[in-house]
Structures are given as C-alpha cells and as structure tokens.
Amino acid sequence: MEGLTISWIGALAGLAIAIILILRKLNPVYALFLGAIVGAIIGGANLEQTVSVLVSGTQSVMGTVLRVLAAGVLAGVMMESGAAETIAQAIVRKFGGGKAILALALATMIITAVGVFIPVAVLIVAPIALSVGNKMGISKLALLVALSGGGKAGNIISPNPNTIAAARGFELDLSNVMIAGFIPAICGLIMTVVIASLIKNKGDKVSDSEAVEHEMDTSKYPPLGKAIVAPLVAVILLMITPVGSILGIDALASLKIDALYVLPIAGVVGMLAMGRANRILEYSTAGLNRMTATVLILIGAGGIAGLISASDLSVQVVNIIEASGISGTFLAPIAGILMAAATASTSTGVILTTGSFGQAILDMGTAPLAAAVMAHTGATVIDSLPQGNYFHVTGGAMKMSIKQRMGVIPYEALVGLTMTIVATILYGFIL
C-alpha cells in the first residue's frame, strides 16, 4: 500500500455510505466496513489495495481494543456487584430532595467517571430519578437532561472506551486525558444543573405507576465503603505517573503504568474488598460481554479511518481551513462533533476523528493533549441521535416516547457544547 493515495472524493463517499447504512439500521460494523471498501474503490484503489487499507486501519485501533477489553473487568465488577448502584444511591441520599437535580446529575457523572458506560450509568440511576421525580414533581424531560448531562460530564474524565480512544489516538497516557477533561466536565455539570432546573416543570411528569415499577431491591448491594474500593484503586494507580511528573519524582514518572494493567487490577481488588472473589469469572465474563459490541464498532471504525488516512482528505481540509482564515485550532472540536453526530456514538466519533483527522489536526500546530481534549469534548455534543443505541436505551429507561426523547437532544447538545467551548478556549488558546 506504500505510495497509495486515495482520492478525497472516495474517502468522503465511503464515509457518506457508512453513515447512510447506519441510518438504514444496518449493523454499524458492516456499515463501516462496506463504506471503507466502496470508498477505497471509488478513490482509485484496486481490490488488493482495498484489503490493505482495511487491514492497516483495523491494525491501528488494536491498542485501543486491548485497553477496552481490559476495562471490561472493572466495568463488570461495578455493574454486576451492585457497587455502582450503591454509590448512586449514597449521593442522592446525601443531597436530599431539595437538591435532587444536582444529586442525580452528580450521581450519573460519578458512576460514568468510575468506568461504567454512559447508557448503563443512566439505566442505573433512572429508577432513582423516577422515584425522586415523582415525589418532587420534576418532569421526565428535566430528569433525563440531568442524567444524560451528568453522564456526558463523567464520560470525558472516565477510563471508558471513548477516553481510551482519545488517548491512544494522540499517543498520550490515559490519565493525562482524564485529568485534562476535569475543568470542562465541571462546567458541563454546572450547565446540566442550570438547564434541568429551568425546565423542571416542562413536559410530562412521572406517574405513580412508573415510579413504583422502578423500585429496586438493594438488600444484596455492597456497603458504600466497599463499593468505592475498585474505582479508588483505579484512580490512585492511574495518577501515579502524572503525579510523579508534576512533583518531579523520576521513579514514579518513569513507571508508565498503563490502563491495560490498572483497570483489571482495580476490578479484582474491588471484588476482593466486597468479598466476591468467587464471582470473578462471572463478573469478568459479564464485563467482556458488555465490551464486545464496542470493540467490534471500534474495529469497524478503524476500517473507515484507514480509508480516510490513506486519502488526501486531511490535506484538503487543511487547505480549506487555511484559505478561509479560520484558526486551525477549531479542526479538532469540529471533527469530533461531526464524526460523533454521523455515528451517534462518542467512542466511534473519537476514533474516527483521531484516525482520520489526527495528523491534520497536529499539522495545524495543535498540541496532542489539546487535540485529544477538544476532539473528545466535541464528540459529546450531538452523539445521542436516533441512529445510535444511547437514544433508545435512555428513552426507554425514562419511559419516554420517541417524540419526547427527541425533545431532550437540544439540551444534551448544550451541555456537550459547553464542555467543547471550555476545552477549546482553555487548551486551544490559553494553555
């Protein structure tokens, strides 16, 4: 494949075909692969070169895939043991009914931040939200904005697949990307609470039957002190290298402890702390099963990223930006917004952005960490469109119709846009 340059027209055609097929409900993995194949052929590649494009593209995401699979152990422990539910309920109880919206947003943020997928985090907190909303008279619209906005804020500081993809795409440590997302995440949380508070009387309220239907049996959940062990161990281990760099301790800075080791270790330690050592096979299998769909989509995204990387599309994009006079800094957030909107997935949007536009973003003079944070936050703006599963999972969790769920998207976009603007100003222009 050396010396092969696919026409940017083929790259755009392949991406468009993939998006159309996803919208037509074809499995996203096949849609992405088919788009990459057709796009490569349209762009001038022969059949042998087309295979090489796909292989090189999928190989480029293997580092991310390995870390996502490793994250399955921690995710499985947090979800299957009831630890995530324990943490969520403790936060809501601590804040009380008077600060219900803040409590729900913060609970979802923390659950997502400790390694639970955002749709699963919303599913976990949704029963609590419905119960609180029924008692306090808060609309389902405001409740889902609180959950989704809090989840978005937690997602950009989590060891989840999207953050791993952002870190690996620009060859950074996962911990550095998580830390860099903290200020945008806090701003996203604040915006979530403000928006949800303003619209708490707008839309349908939670009925008594919906609240009762979602009551949970918490008797088998671990106590809070044991539930927080796994995420606490993960955070401590992930912070060793950056803390060593900040404090100038070479022994710590040179350890380079990778998420590939940290996340499974944290999961196992958490299991032992909860007295669930005999459930290790069950929890790790459940975590792996939850990661399988994400891994397959990442591989599919790698195929289309290989197509775009082998094309001259990034050169054309840079030329357009330079000719228009727009700052090249905006390429990272814009690419993140567009790719996540196209695939209705934060993680797929991030990996398409880094794989397809990563080099062009760096060529514009953007530092790798700034590029990662801006692309990552950009991918949270309009990633909840109906062609993705997040839209339907969260709508179902809150007992909302398609029309009601559509009404949440503009408010979710405002939260994501807030985080993107903060990240762009902070890392693109100030730091």
Salt bridges, closest charged atoms under 4 A:
GLU80 OE2 - ARG290 NH2 3.57
ASP173 OD2 - LYS256 NZ 3.79
GLU210 OE2 - LYS140 NZ 3.13
GLU213 OE2 - LYS399 NZ 3.25
ASP258 OD1 - ARG67 NE 2.91
GLU282 OE1 - ARG279 NE 2.61
ASP383 OD1 - LYS152 NZ 2.46
GLU412 OE2 - ARG405 NH2 2.99
